[in-house]
Amino acid sequence: AGLPGTVGGALYMNARCYGQSISDVLAETYYLDRAGKYACLRTSSSDFDYKISPFQKNGGIILEAVFSLETGNSEVIKIEMEKYRKDRIGKGHFEYPCAGSVFKNDRNFGEPTGKIIDSLGLRGYSIGGAKVSEHHANIIVNAGNATAADIKALVSYVADRVHEAYGYTLEREIIYVDPEGGNDNT
């Protein structure tokens, strides 16, 4: 609840929030493979990992998903959904356009990435129209006129500052898309 995006995007990135990944409830996915053939992937735990799905490697186009859900008390579920939605609003997730969390959390660092970035006083720091969110330091927002170059420069700046201060190499959660049609993960 309150996680913006599409089912296809959530499957592609194996979206995770509040201790659960979409792959935890995914039964199977129907997709077109690179040859254009209709295919089905039945989910197993070895196919997915933290912010990783097989679609990032196989190039499949996700068409449909089947989920294995549990029944529960609808009032309790509504309360929990509202709690998550309010939490995301409180963290400023919807104040400006953004791509969500920029960097993955590496538990070996001892704290979530947002707290590490925040410890360097980078909230509100901007390059061009791109700005580190003042609500959550692991989110870079478009403050009005950000270009892709602004965002990439700010992502690099934040990663460099964290590396200089702590020796940590942050791994991007967001994937840059090359205008020529491929992923640009440089």
PASEBA-1860 file (N, C-alpha, C; in nm, 3 decimals):
! residues 186
1> AGLPGTVG> 0.085/-0.119/0.000/0.000/0.000/0.000/0.088/0.123/0.000 ~ 0.056/0.218/-0.087/0.131/0.342/-0.093/0.261/0.332/-0.168 ~ 0.288/0.219/-0.231/0.410/0.203/-0.309/0.374/0.233/-0.455 ~ 0.417/0.349/-0.505/0.378/0.385/-0.642/0.448/0.297/-0.744 ~ 0.389/0.282/-0.858/0.451/0.204/-0.964/0.353/0.108/-1.026 ~ 0.406/0.015/-1.102/0.326/-0.084/-1.171/0.364/-0.223/-1.122 ~ 0.279/-0.319/-1.149/0.310/-0.457/-1.113/0.435/-0.502/-1.188 ~ 0.442/-0.470/-1.318/0.559/-0.509/-1.397/0.688/-0.450/-1.341
9> GALYMNAR> 0.684/-0.322/-1.306/0.802/-0.257/-1.249/0.840/-0.317/-1.115 ~ 0.739/-0.348/-1.033/0.765/-0.408/-0.902/0.828/-0.546/-0.918 ~ 0.782/-0.624/-1.015/0.841/-0.756/-1.039/0.983/-0.744/-1.094 ~ 1.002/-0.652/-1.188/1.134/-0.634/-1.248/1.238/-0.600/-1.142 ~ 1.202/-0.512/-1.048/1.296/-0.469/-0.944/1.286/-0.552/-0.817 ~ 1.192/-0.646/-0.813/1.163/-0.721/-0.690/1.144/-0.621/-0.575 ~ 1.046/-0.534/-0.594/1.018/-0.428/-0.497/1.010/-0.483/-0.355 ~ 1.065/-0.406/-0.263/1.069/-0.449/-0.123/1.038/-0.329/-0.035
17> CYGQSISD> 0.955/-0.354/0.063/0.922/-0.249/0.160/0.861/-0.315/0.283 ~ 0.891/-0.259/0.399/0.835/-0.306/0.526/0.859/-0.456/0.547 ~ 0.981/-0.499/0.510/1.023/-0.635/0.541/0.974/-0.744/0.446 ~ 0.914/-0.706/0.334/0.864/-0.808/0.242/0.890/-0.766/0.098 ~ 0.930/-0.863/0.016/0.951/-0.841/-0.127/0.832/-0.894/-0.204 ~ 0.809/-0.839/-0.322/0.696/-0.885/-0.403/0.714/-1.033/-0.439 ~ 0.839/-1.078/-0.451/0.862/-1.220/-0.484/0.816/-1.313/-0.373 ~ 0.799/-1.260/-0.252/0.751/-1.342/-0.141/0.607/-1.389/-0.162
25> VLAETYYL> 0.532/-1.317/-0.244/0.392/-1.354/-0.269/0.364/-1.385/-0.416 ~ 0.469/-1.390/-0.496/0.456/-1.415/-0.639/0.456/-1.566/-0.665 ~ 0.355/-1.614/-0.736/0.348/-1.756/-0.771/0.409/-1.782/-0.909 ~ 0.368/-1.702/-1.007/0.422/-1.719/-1.142/0.405/-1.591/-1.222 ~ 0.489/-1.580/-1.325/0.487/-1.463/-1.411/0.483/-1.510/-1.556 ~ 0.395/-1.449/-1.634/0.388/-1.476/-1.777/0.455/-1.359/-1.848 ~ 0.539/-1.393/-1.946/0.617/-1.290/-2.012/0.652/-1.332/-2.154 ~ 0.698/-1.235/-2.232/0.753/-1.264/-2.364/0.904/-1.270/-2.348
33> DRAGKYAC> 0.964/-1.379/-2.400/1.109/-1.388/-2.391/1.172/-1.308/-2.506 ~ 1.304/-1.306/-2.512/1.374/-1.227/-2.614/1.339/-1.268/-2.756 ~ 1.300/-1.393/-2.774/1.262/-1.441/-2.907/1.116/-1.411/-2.939 ~ 1.045/-1.348/-2.844/0.905/-1.315/-2.865/0.810/-1.428/-2.833 ~ 0.858/-1.531/-2.765/0.773/-1.644/-2.729/0.712/-1.622/-2.592 ~ 0.586/-1.663/-2.580/0.513/-1.655/-2.452/0.573/-1.758/-2.357 ~ 0.607/-1.715/-2.236/0.672/-1.805/-2.140/0.614/-1.784/-2.001 ~ 0.637/-1.882/-1.915/0.591/-1.874/-1.777/0.708/-1.905/-1.684
41> LRTSSSDF> 0.726/-1.820/-1.585/0.825/-1.844/-1.482/0.751/-1.873/-1.352 ~ 0.768/-1.994/-1.302/0.712/-2.028/-1.171/0.816/-1.987/-1.068 ~ 0.774/-1.910/-0.973/0.867/-1.847/-0.879/0.930/-1.947/-0.784 ~ 1.062/-1.936/-0.770/1.132/-2.009/-0.665/1.225/-1.908/-0.598 ~ 1.262/-1.936/-0.475/1.342/-1.841/-0.399/1.479/-1.818/-0.463 ~ 1.527/-1.912/-0.544/1.658/-1.895/-0.607/1.653/-1.799/-0.726 ~ 1.533/-1.768/-0.776/1.519/-1.678/-0.890/1.531/-1.530/-0.852 ~ 1.501/-1.499/-0.727/1.494/-1.360/-0.683/1.588/-1.337/-0.565
49> DYKISPFQ> 1.632/-1.212/-0.552/1.714/-1.173/-0.438/1.678/-1.028/-0.405 ~ 1.751/-0.970/-0.314/1.723/-0.832/-0.272/1.735/-0.738/-0.391 ~ 1.623/-0.683/-0.435/1.613/-0.590/-0.547/1.662/-0.650/-0.679 ~ 1.657/-0.782/-0.690/1.702/-0.852/-0.811/1.595/-0.950/-0.855 ~ 1.568/-0.951/-0.986/1.477/-1.049/-1.044/1.541/-1.109/-1.168 ~ 1.492/-1.223/-1.213/1.548/-1.283/-1.335/1.521/-1.197/-1.459 ~ 1.423/-1.109/-1.454/1.389/-1.027/-1.570/1.496/-0.921/-1.599 ~ 1.576/-0.887/-1.499/1.685/-0.794/-1.522/1.794/-0.855/-1.609
57> KNGGIILE> 1.801/-0.988/-1.612/1.901/-1.057/-1.694/1.842/-1.117/-1.821 ~ 1.719/-1.168/-1.813/1.666/-1.240/-1.929/1.598/-1.150/-2.031 ~ 1.575/-1.023/-1.997/1.518/-0.930/-2.094/1.373/-0.956/-2.126 ~ 1.305/-1.037/-2.047/1.165/-1.066/-2.071/1.076/-0.946/-2.051 ~ 0.969/-0.943/-2.125/0.868/-0.837/-2.110/0.753/-0.895/-2.028 ~ 0.735/-0.844/-1.909/0.636/-0.897/-1.816/0.496/-0.861/-1.864 ~ 0.411/-0.963/-1.873/0.274/-0.943/-1.920/0.170/-0.961/-1.810 ~ 0.193/-1.058/-1.723/0.090/-1.096/-1.626/0.157/-1.164/-1.507
65> AVFSLETG> 0.098/-1.149/-1.391/0.151/-1.212/-1.270/0.039/-1.275/-1.191 ~ 0.071/-1.386/-1.125/-0.022/-1.455/-1.037/0.040/-1.453/-0.898 ~ -0.039/-1.410/-0.800/0.010/-1.399/-0.664/-0.057/-1.500/-0.574 ~ 0.015/-1.544/-0.473/-0.036/-1.636/-0.373/-0.052/-1.556/-0.244 ~ -0.173/-1.519/-0.214/-0.200/-1.432/-0.099/-0.272/-1.508/0.011 ~ -0.264/-1.453/0.130/-0.334/-1.512/0.244/-0.459/-1.431/0.274 ~ -0.560/-1.499/0.325/-0.679/-1.428/0.367/-0.654/-1.365/0.504 ~ -0.728/-1.262/0.531/-0.713/-1.195/0.660/-0.834/-1.108/0.688
73> NSEVIKIE> -0.835/-1.048/0.803/-0.943/-0.959/0.844/-0.931/-0.829/0.768 ~ -1.033/-0.794/0.690/-1.024/-0.676/0.603/-1.003/-0.546/0.681 ~ -1.060/-0.534/0.799/-1.041/-0.412/0.878/-0.897/-0.399/0.928 ~ -0.840/-0.509/0.970/-0.701/-0.509/1.016/-0.609/-0.475/0.898 ~ -0.637/-0.531/0.782/-0.557/-0.505/0.662/-0.568/-0.357/0.623 ~ -0.687/-0.301/0.629/-0.704/-0.158/0.597/-0.624/-0.070/0.692 ~ -0.623/-0.103/0.819/-0.548/-0.025/0.918/-0.399/-0.032/0.887 ~ -0.350/-0.152/0.854/-0.209/-0.167/0.822/-0.172/-0.092/0.695
81> MEKYRKDR> -0.258/-0.099/0.593/-0.235/-0.025/0.469/-0.228/0.125/0.495 ~ -0.317/0.176/0.576/-0.319/0.319/0.607/-0.192/0.359/0.683 ~ -0.147/0.272/0.772/-0.023/0.298/0.847/0.095/0.311/0.750 ~ 0.105/0.222/0.653/0.213/0.227/0.554/0.202/0.353/0.468 ~ 0.081/0.385/0.427/0.060/0.504/0.343/0.102/0.630/0.419 ~ 0.061/0.642/0.545/0.097/0.758/0.626/0.248/0.766/0.648 ~ 0.312/0.652/0.668/0.457/0.649/0.685/0.527/0.704/0.561 ~ 0.482/0.664/0.444/0.544/0.710/0.319/0.517/0.859/0.298
89> IGKGHFEY> 0.399/0.905/0.331/0.370/1.048/0.320/0.460/1.126/0.415 ~ 0.475/1.076/0.537/0.560/1.141/0.636/0.706/1.149/0.594 ~ 0.750/1.054/0.512/0.888/1.053/0.463/0.903/1.135/0.335 ~ 0.795/1.202/0.293/0.803/1.289/0.176/0.808/1.219/0.043 ~ 0.765/1.093/0.037/0.774/1.016/-0.087/0.692/1.077/-0.201 ~ 0.592/1.153/-0.172/0.503/1.202/-0.277/0.511/1.353/-0.296 ~ 0.605/1.418/-0.227/0.614/1.564/-0.236/0.666/1.611/-0.371 ~ 0.764/1.540/-0.425/0.825/1.573/-0.554/0.835/1.446/-0.637
97> PCAGSVFK> 0.845/1.462/-0.770/0.872/1.343/-0.853/1.007/1.283/-0.815 ~ 1.011/1.152/-0.809/1.136/1.083/-0.776/1.125/0.938/-0.821 ~ 1.237/0.868/-0.812/1.239/0.726/-0.848/1.245/0.637/-0.724 ~ 1.211/0.693/-0.608/1.216/0.616/-0.485/1.358/0.609/-0.431 ~ 1.386/0.507/-0.355/1.520/0.493/-0.296/1.624/0.480/-0.405 ~ 1.731/0.555/-0.393/1.836/0.556/-0.494/1.934/0.441/-0.475 ~ 1.972/0.415/-0.350/2.073/0.314/-0.321/2.013/0.199/-0.241 ~ 2.066/0.080/-0.263/2.025/-0.037/-0.186/2.075/-0.023/-0.043
105> NDRNFGEP> 2.007/-0.086/0.048/2.054/-0.095/0.186/2.146/-0.215/0.197 ~ 2.265/-0.192/0.246/2.359/-0.301/0.270/2.369/-0.318/0.421 ~ 2.314/-0.423/0.473/2.310/-0.445/0.618/2.449/-0.457/0.679 ~ 2.551/-0.483/0.597/2.688/-0.488/0.648/2.737/-0.350/0.692 ~ 2.669/-0.244/0.648/2.709/-0.109/0.685/2.656/-0.070/0.823 ~ 2.567/-0.152/0.880/2.519/-0.128/1.015/2.396/-0.040/1.026 ~ 2.372/0.043/0.926/2.255/0.131/0.927/2.198/0.138/0.786 ~ 2.071/0.175/0.776/2.014/0.195/0.642/2.090/0.305/0.568
113> TGKIIDSL> 2.094/0.294/0.438/2.167/0.389/0.356/2.121/0.532/0.379 ~ 1.992/0.554/0.395/1.942/0.690/0.419/2.004/0.753/0.543 ~ 2.021/0.674/0.648/2.082/0.727/0.771/2.230/0.758/0.750 ~ 2.297/0.675/0.671/2.439/0.699/0.642/2.454/0.829/0.564 ~ 2.373/0.847/0.462/2.377/0.970/0.382/2.342/1.090/0.469 ~ 2.241/1.074/0.552/2.197/1.182/0.640/2.308/1.224/0.736 ~ 2.388/1.128/0.781/2.495/1.159/0.875/2.599/1.255/0.815 ~ 2.600/1.265/0.683/2.693/1.356/0.615/2.630/1.493/0.588
121> GLRGYSIG> 2.508/1.514/0.636/2.442/1.643/0.620/2.400/1.674/0.477 ~ 2.367/1.571/0.401/2.336/1.592/0.259/2.188/1.618/0.229 ~ 2.102/1.612/0.328/1.961/1.646/0.300/1.954/1.788/0.246 ~ 1.882/1.801/0.135/1.865/1.933/0.074/1.976/1.972/-0.021 ~ 2.085/1.896/-0.026/2.194/1.927/-0.118/2.144/1.908/-0.260 ~ 2.180/1.999/-0.350/2.129/1.989/-0.486/2.237/2.014/-0.590 ~ 2.214/1.957/-0.704/2.292/1.984/-0.825/2.189/2.009/-0.933 ~ 2.190/2.130/-0.988/2.087/2.167/-1.086/1.950/2.153/-1.022
129> GAKVSEHH> 1.859/2.086/-1.089/1.724/2.067/-1.035/1.707/1.941/-0.954 ~ 1.814/1.865/-0.935/1.808/1.742/-0.856/1.849/1.774/-0.712 ~ 1.775/1.717/-0.617/1.800/1.749/-0.476/1.784/1.624/-0.391 ~ 1.873/1.610/-0.292/1.855/1.505/-0.192/1.733/1.547/-0.109 ~ 1.637/1.459/-0.099/1.513/1.492/-0.028/1.541/1.541/0.114 ~ 1.469/1.639/0.155/1.481/1.691/0.292/1.410/1.601/0.392 ~ 1.330/1.506/0.342/1.256/1.413/0.429/1.328/1.280/0.447 ~ 1.399/1.236/0.343/1.461/1.103/0.345/1.586/1.110/0.257
137> ANIIVNAG> 1.703/1.095/0.315/1.828/1.119/0.244/1.861/1.017/0.135 ~ 1.791/0.904/0.129/1.815/0.807/0.022/1.720/0.827/-0.095 ~ 1.659/0.942/-0.102/1.570/0.974/-0.213/1.620/1.102/-0.278 ~ 1.637/1.099/-0.409/1.672/1.219/-0.484/1.549/1.260/-0.562 ~ 1.511/1.387/-0.545/1.388/1.436/-0.605/1.417/1.533/-0.719 ~ 1.319/1.546/-0.805/1.322/1.649/-0.908/1.253/1.771/-0.848 ~ 1.332/1.870/-0.811/1.277/1.989/-0.746/1.214/2.086/-0.845 ~ 1.200/2.045/-0.970/1.128/2.128/-1.066/1.180/2.121/-1.207
145> NATAADIK> 1.311/2.115/-1.223/1.365/2.116/-1.358/1.490/2.030/-1.371 ~ 1.496/1.921/-1.299/1.613/1.833/-1.303/1.627/1.766/-1.438 ~ 1.750/1.757/-1.483/1.781/1.680/-1.603/1.837/1.545/-1.559 ~ 1.843/1.452/-1.653/1.905/1.323/-1.622/2.049/1.344/-1.577 ~ 2.118/1.439/-1.640/2.257/1.468/-1.603/2.266/1.519/-1.460 ~ 2.170/1.604/-1.418/2.168/1.653/-1.279/2.154/1.537/-1.181 ~ 2.061/1.447/-1.211/2.035/1.335/-1.121/2.157/1.243/-1.115 ~ 2.213/1.209/-1.230/2.331/1.123/-1.231/2.447/1.187/-1.156
153> ALVSYVAD> 2.465/1.318/-1.173/2.574/1.387/-1.104/2.553/1.385/-0.952 ~ 2.429/1.404/-0.909/2.401/1.403/-0.766/2.416/1.262/-0.708 ~ 2.371/1.162/-0.781/2.388/1.024/-0.736/2.538/0.995/-0.718 ~ 2.618/1.033/-0.815/2.763/1.012/-0.806/2.824/1.089/-0.690 ~ 2.780/1.213/-0.671/2.832/1.295/-0.562/2.804/1.230/-0.427 ~ 2.680/1.187/-0.406/2.643/1.123/-0.279/2.725/0.996/-0.258 ~ 2.735/0.912/-0.361/2.812/0.788/-0.349/2.959/0.817/-0.316 ~ 3.014/0.919/-0.381/3.154/0.956/-0.355/3.173/1.005/-0.212
161> RVHEAYGY> 3.081/1.088/-0.165/3.091/1.139/-0.028/3.084/1.027/0.075 ~ 2.993/0.930/0.055/2.981/0.817/0.147/3.110/0.734/0.143 ~ 3.162/0.712/0.025/3.285/0.633/0.013/3.402/0.703/0.082 ~ 3.414/0.834/0.061/3.521/0.912/0.125/3.510/0.909/0.278 ~ 3.388/0.921/0.328/3.368/0.930/0.472/3.376/0.795/0.543 ~ 3.323/0.691/0.480/3.311/0.562/0.548/3.379/0.445/0.478 ~ 3.419/0.464/0.352/3.478/0.353/0.277/3.375/0.259/0.217 ~ 3.246/0.293/0.230/3.139/0.210/0.177/3.118/0.240/0.028
169> TLEREIIY> 3.098/0.137/-0.050/3.062/0.154/-0.190/2.913/0.126/-0.201 ~ 2.837/0.232/-0.224/2.692/0.218/-0.235/2.656/0.156/-0.369 ~ 2.558/0.068/-0.367/2.508/0.007/-0.490/2.375/0.073/-0.524 ~ 2.365/0.121/-0.647/2.240/0.186/-0.689/2.126/0.086/-0.696 ~ 2.012/0.130/-0.649/1.888/0.054/-0.665/1.822/0.093/-0.797 ~ 1.831/0.222/-0.830/1.773/0.268/-0.956/1.859/0.221/-1.072 ~ 1.797/0.200/-1.185/1.867/0.157/-1.306/1.852/0.268/-1.408 ~ 1.964/0.316/-1.458/1.959/0.416/-1.564/1.923/0.347/-1.694
177> VDPEGGND> 1.839/0.410/-1.774/1.801/0.355/-1.902/1.870/0.436/-2.010 ~ 1.945/0.367/-2.094/2.017/0.428/-2.204/1.915/0.473/-2.310 ~ 1.929/0.594/-2.363/1.834/0.639/-2.467/1.831/0.549/-2.589 ~ 1.936/0.469/-2.608/1.941/0.377/-2.721/1.867/0.247/-2.694 ~ 1.812/0.234/-2.572/1.728/0.118/-2.542/1.782/0.016/-2.446 ~ 1.900/0.032/-2.395/1.954/-0.065/-2.301/1.967/-0.006/-2.162 ~ 2.011/-0.088/-2.068/2.039/-0.041/-1.933/2.178/0.019/-1.932 ~ 2.191/0.131/-1.862/2.319/0.198/-1.847/2.352/0.197/-1.698
185> NT> 2.420/0.095/-1.654/2.449/0.081/-1.512/2.587/0.131/-1.476 ~ 2.637/0.227/-1.553/2.767/0.285/-1.520/2.751/0.405/-1.431
END
